[in-house]
């Protein structure tokens, strides 16, 4: 998810292009307390490890800024950050701004945090391009910045970026659908796509990954509609797609928040002949997948648990610590979460990172 929108995985990470499992991050970005259950909204708090990072260290004040919590994914981002900071309460103080979808207001809020001389900043910008300058101002003031998901225009504006992999999200959705089509012996399947906002790079990357994966399997994307990451637009786009496509074999919806509307349109049309894959990993979609009584059979994670990890990384930066399971003395400059595919078979494994949509 690069720049925008409001609604849009933790089991593995790509660090500098190399895969690092969740265990490496868990033992490196550690808590001061015994492992706890998940955070209130799909946070899967970073658990305690055995190394020196697990011990209370220097007090760190972390400033946190994100857009308004007006959709499930963003709401979970903020809740997870606060819950993770609470796990580190013996050596972390969190100063969170009020979420806003006005970039000018978010800039002003971050400037206030800079003037308060917080030790580290975690910023999920409403618009990465527009907030680049304030990220760079923080870095110039000696405050390291964790740029969360929607990336700034230049690495000069952040110390570490952590976020999702939109291209691989599309690839993994395509791979799952392709495998299911081959399993069913469908040689020329009709595969639909409900995308997000087409003007956004994140949507373009997801669609490109989906197209590439299907092409590798000898398939192609069929009917396609773009929505706007909202329930209403998801329902409208899906109704239009279903009306234009009397037969489908599979459908990929980019986002589980808009997926509520997608599912409503499917139900209203009484269409059951195809399988559906979702995107992001909301709790209600994972529950439906586990129940296996509807068209949705999988969802590809784009988990808001990344904000829990961002707070853990900010703590390490503030205490000048590295990640314990890595040879390097410093935390990486870039961490990309992995877009795991959640199915009926592994739904319980990913329940801790599900969020309310």
Secondary structure, 3 states (H helix, E strand, C coil): CCCCCCCCCCCEEEECCEEEEHHHHHHHCCCCCCCCCCCCCCCCCCCCCCCHHHCCCCCEEEEEECCCCCCHHHHHHHHHHHHHHHHCCCCEEEEECCCCCCHHHHHHHHHHHHHCCCCEEEECCCCCCCCHHHHHHHHHCCCEEEEECCCCCCHHHCCEEEECCHHHHHHHHHHHHHHHHHHHCCCCCCEEEEECCCCCHHHHHHHHHHHHHHHHCCCCCCCEEECCCCHHHHHHHHHHHHHHCCCCCEEEECCHHHHHHHHHHHHHHCCCCCEEEEEECEHHHHHHHHHCCCCEEEEEECCCCHHHHHHHHHHHHHCCCCCCCCCCCCCCCEEEECCCEEECCCHHHHHHHCECC
